[in-house]
Amino acid sequence: MASLITQVKSKLFIHSSKKSMHALDGAYASLLRGRSLDFEDLRPYEYGDQVRDIDWRATAKHNEPLVKRTKATRMHTVLFVVDTGRGMRALAEDERPKSELAVLVAGALGFLTVRHGDDFSVVHGDAAGIHRIAPSGTEGGLEHALRRIQRAVGTSTAPNDRDGLLGYVARTIARRMIMVIVTDEQPTTDETERMLRRLKVQHDVLWVTLRDADPVLHAHPSSRWAAGPERPSSRFARSGPGETPAPERGAKRRDEGRRDVDTDWRVPDFAHGDPEIMAELAAQEAADVARRDEMLRRLEISHTEIEGQDSAVPALLRMLNRRSHARL
């Protein structure tokens, strides 16, 4: 059985040719904003380091940019709150399972957490139950946690329950943590906002949205392959092609159809490519996204949307860099 950590690392280091690995290392400190650090030594500047960490006197003296290296006076814990209901078995926008994308997101940030000497923990679940994985600071512990997430999605028969997860964390976790919520495009509710307000008082909260695949396709299913990357909506149904795996490289097979993972209802052929249906879905999605984004902005919660596995690392990097430039 292939190691999930190895798969996560391959995604990170594939991007190292674009210096993304160094950039993520440099941006990791933004997860720990407000931390107490002691000076350790100086090292050469690397792509992704924060400008505010440059020691300008030492830079002028040595005629090369040098960065102050510090060490934390206390260990931090990053808590991953992962929605593992059956909705996560549906497809992400890149036509691959959302469960794989959730594992990649938690694995990438978890790997950086371990790499920098901090602990992580995981809370996951669905409407049938919620589970917590004990804190760990090792790659072995991270591998175990990622397999738990993967197995939970694969065996879940209950719908997603994001508000239940947030409520569980609010009730049971007293210690201050850096909380990363990994969820999909299920619309937010008044209860979502109420829980986030409560959690934001105690924890530093980040929100990662995994984009859903198109429930309604742009081409009529009589054509064999999809054309065009446009995306009218994901709100209508968390869609998946039954038990048939999606083709490689994101191609969309029309003869497989689209089914809702909760009800197994098949999207009728006549809906695909219908401009009125697509416009209505697009309007509904825009309203849901606007509500979510306005809520997260008002609560000052860092957020990113991830479309697929190839864009995951750059999207996480952008989120971390935005945090590093936010007012503390």
N, C-alpha and C positions, 0 to 999 in steps of 0.2 A: 504494500500500500504506500503510495507516494506521500511524502511528508508535506503537509500544508505549509509549514514554515518555509520549506525550500521553494514552493510555488510562489509564496509571497515575496521572498527575497529575489526571485528571478524577475518579478515585475519591477521591484525597486531598482535592481541593478541593470535591467534593460534600459532604464531611463538615465543611467549614470553617464552615458555618452553625452547627454544633454546637461550633465552636472546636477541632475535632480536629486541624487542621493546626498551630495554635499549640501544642496539647498535644503533638503528636509532636515538634515542634521543641524544646519544653522538655524532653521526656523523652529526647531523643537522647543527652544527656550521660550517661545511665545505661549506654549501650553502652560508654562510655569510662571506667568506674569504675577508680579507681586511677591515673588519669592525672595528669600534672604540668601545672598551669595557672598562668599569670601574670595578674595583674589588668590589665584594659585600661581600662574605664570603667564608668559606671552607666547604667542605662536603666529605664524604668517597668516594673513587674511585669506579666506577661501570663499568662493562663490556661495552666496546664501547667508553669510554672516551679516549681522545687523550693524549698520553704520555706527549706531550709538555705542557698540562694544569696541570700536577702534580706539587704541591708545595713541592719541595724536602726538604727544611728546616723544614717545618711543618711535613712532613712525617717522617723525622729522629727524631724529637722531640717527636712525639706521637706514634712512632713505628707502624704506619699503613699508607697506602697510602692515601693521601688527595689531592683533586682537588680544584683548585681555581674556585669559581663560580663568574661569571661576569654578568653584565647587559649591554645591548646595549644602547649607548647614542642616537641612533636614530632608528626609525622603518624602516623595510625593506618591500618591496613588491615583492612577487613571482608571476610572470606572467606565466600562463599555456597557451601555444599556441597549440591547439588541432585540428587536422585534423578530420573533421566530415563529409566528403563526403561519398557517398554510399559504397565506398570501405571498410569502417569501419564496414559494416554489414557482411562482410565475416568472415571466421573462423581464429582464431589464431592457433599457432602450437599445442596447447593443445586441439584443436577441439571444442573450445568454442568461442563465438562471440568476435571479436576484440573490439567491443564497450564496452563490460564488462571489458576488460582488460584496456582500456583507462580510464574508470571511476575509476578503482582500483588504477592506477598509480597516476592520478590527486588527487584522494581522500586520498591516503596514504601521499603523500607529502603535500597536502593541510591541512590535519589534523595535521601534525607536525608543519606546519606554524602557524596555529591557536593556537596550544598548547604552542608555544614559543612566543606568543604575537605579531606576525607579520601579515601583511595583504597579501591577494592574490587577483588576478584578472584573468579573463579567456578571451582569444580571440579564437573563433572557427568559422569554416565555410567550404564552399566548392566552387566549381566554380560558383555557382549561387549567392553567397553572403557571407559576413563576418560580424560577430557580436561580440560585446565586452560586457562583464558583468562587472558591476561596482565593484570596490574594496570592500572587506569585511574582517572582522577579526573574524567572529563568525562561530560556527558550523551550525547555521541556514542558513547563507549565503553560506557556503560550500555545504550544502544539495541542496540548490536552484541551485547552479552552476552545480553540478553533474547531476541533473535532466535535466538541459538545454542541457548538452552534450549528455545525453542518448536520449532525445527527438529529438535533431538535427540529430543524426545518423539515428534514426528510421524513420524520415520523409524525409530524403534527397533523391532527385532524380537526383542530379548532381554529376559529378565525383569529386574526390579529387583534391585540388589545393593548395599543400603545398607552392609553390613559391608565390602564391597570398597572402597567410596568412603572410608569412615573409615580403613581400612587404608592406602589410597593417601596420604591426607593425613598420617597418622602417619609414613609412610616418607619422604615427599618434601618436606615443608614444615618448614623449621627455624625460620624467623622467627616470633616470637610474633604472633598475630593474634586478632581477634575473629571467632569462627567461628559462622555461622548455618546450622544443618542444616535443610533443607527436605525433608520426607519425608511418607509417608502412614502408614496404620494397620497396616502389616505388623508382626507381632509382633516384639518384641526378642528377642535370643538372648544366650547367655553370651558369645559373641564380640563382640556389640554393647557389652556392659558392659566387656569387657576393652579394647576400642579406646577407648571414652569415658574410661576411667580414664587411659589413656596420653595422650590428647589434652588432658584437663583439666589435667594437670601443666604443659603448655606454653601452651595457649591459653585464652581466655575463651570458653566454649561456650554457645550458645543453641540450643534445639530447637523447631522449628515443625512441628506435625502437621496435615496436611490431612485432614479427615474425609471418609470415603468415603460414597457413596450407599447406600441400603438395598439389600442383595442380595435380600431377601424383602420383598414389599410387604404392607401391612396389608389392603388390599381384594383380593378375588378378581379375576383378570384379566378376568372377564366384564364387570366394570364398566369404563366407558371412562376414568374419571379417578380418580386417587388421592384419598383423603380422610384428612386428619389428618397432622400433622407428626411423629408418633412414629417412633422409629428403633430397631428391635430389635438390629441388629448390622451391622457392616461387615466383620467378620473372614472370613465364609464365602466371599465372592468379591468381588474388585474388579469391580464390575458396570458394564455399559454397555449401551445399547440398540442394539447392532450398529453399523451405519453411519448410522442415522437420527438426526438431531439432536434433542435434547430440546426440548420446547415451551418457549415463553417464560414468564417469571415463575414458573419452578419447577414448573409442572404436570407430572404424571407420566402418560404415556400407557400404558395397560395393554396395548394391542394390539401394542406394540413389543417387549414381553418384556424379560428380563434375561439378559445373557450375560457369562460370565467373559472378561476381555480376554486372559488367558493361554492358555486352552484352547478358547475359543469355545463352551464348554458352556452350554446354555440352561437356566435355572432352570425346573423343571417348574411348570405352572400350579397343580397341587394344593398346592405349597409355600406359595404366597402366601396370607396370612391364616390359616394353620394355627397355632393357639395353641401346640402342643407344639414345633413347629419353631422358632417365634419365641422361645419361652422358652429353648430350648437354645442358640440363637444368642446371645441376650442374656447368658446365663450365661458363655459362652465369651468374648464381648467384654469383659465386666466383669473376667474374670480377666486377659486380656491387658492391659487398660488399667491395672489395679491393679499388675501387674508392672512395666510401663513407668514409671508415675508414681512408684512406690516407688524404682526405680533412679535416676531423674532427681533425686528429692528427696535420696537418699543421696549422690549425687555433686554436689549443689548446682548443678545445671544449670537455668537459667531455661527455662520451657516454656510454650507456649500451643497450644491447639487452634483451628483455623479451620474453620468450617462452610461458608462460602461467601464470595462476593465482597463482599456488602453488610456482612458482619460482620468483614471482614479488618482494616480500619484500627482499629476499636475494640479488637479482640483484641490486635493488636500494641501498642497504647497501654497496655493493661492489663499486658502482659508487661514493658514497659519501666518502667512505674511501680512494679511489684513489685520490679524490680531496684534502682530508686533508693532503696527503703526497706529493702533487704536489708543485713545486716551486712557490712561490707567487711573 
